Amino acid sequence: MTQTLAPAPTTRLLRTTALTAIAPATWGTTYLVTTQFLPPGIPLLSGVIRTLPAGLLLLLFTRTLPRGTWWWRSAVLGALNIAAVNALLFVAAYRLPGGVAATLSAVQPLLVALIAFAVLREKPTTWRLGWGVAGVIGVGLIVLRGEIVFDTVGVLAGLGAAAAMATGIVLTKRWGRPPGTGLLAFTGWQLTAGGLLLAPIALASEGLPPVPDLKALAGFAWLALIGTALAYALWFQGLGTLPVTAVSFLPLLSPVVATLLGWLVLGQSLTAVQGLGFVLALVSIAAAQLPPKGKKS
């Protein structure tokens, strides 16, 4: 009888990293789908439509609800990973040029390193801190164009969104997943909690959404099923396995994918400086997955 060998640790690590990277890569399609498929002027409602139905669908499929402390933990994680990120990014996007907002979000790996040190006692390494700075520069080269405008509220919102996601990443790593709970149920708890918290804010500021046409329905279906349900399941799976400071670099893929799609699909320009930013951002992501010399990841 032929014996099947288990994948080597390095192979498993690469496979998990690649699967986790699918999440921020799909998040990078949000700009294209939003501008080309969805009704304009309802970013918060779009956030609710992409998260709450996905969360409820996962709860219906898994038939598993939180128990004990996981009621409030799911609410906290949903507030940080889903509601706060969507709401604060909306404020930043409306008050700042898109490039400035994206560059602010790129400081997330640096924030994760600081929060992980405080909460998980993971001492930040010069290696990953250095590549974190390089990643911010790379994203800046990709997305910053023309005159740079700074707005205090917008800057604070952009940094707040990065801090919320960074805190969510660290707490997800700290608390893990309750024993016996599947990945889809765990994802459904957070998406439902985040969607429910975001819904009243969206309705108060934007009112009821317009009746969607087939094009909008296709866009919402992509964002809810692929960009949210699947993406967050892969994301939380990676957070449970990979080093938290390494996985925090993967969201840098989002502005990379968004810019590439703008070039390939929308015919937007792509300059040599942006090409340099692509290389720097991708090298930063790859280098951050490697442990410093002489240390295990």
Secondary structure, 3 states (H helix, E strand, C coil): CCCCCCCCHHHHHHHHHHHHHHHHHHHCCHHHHHHHHCCCCCHHHHHHHHHHHHHHHHHHHHCCCCCCCHHHHHHHHHHHHHHHHHHHHHHHHHHCCHHHHHHHHCCHHHHHHHHHHHHCCCCCCHHHHHHHHHHHHHHHHHHCCCCCCCCHHHHHHHHHHHHHHHHHHHHHHHHCCCCCCCHHHHHHHHHHHHHHHHHHHHHHHHCCCCCCCHHHHHHHHHHHHHHHHHHHHHHHHHHHHCCHHHHCCHHHHHHHHHHHHHHHCCCCCCCHHHHHHHHHHHHHHHHHCCCCCCCCC
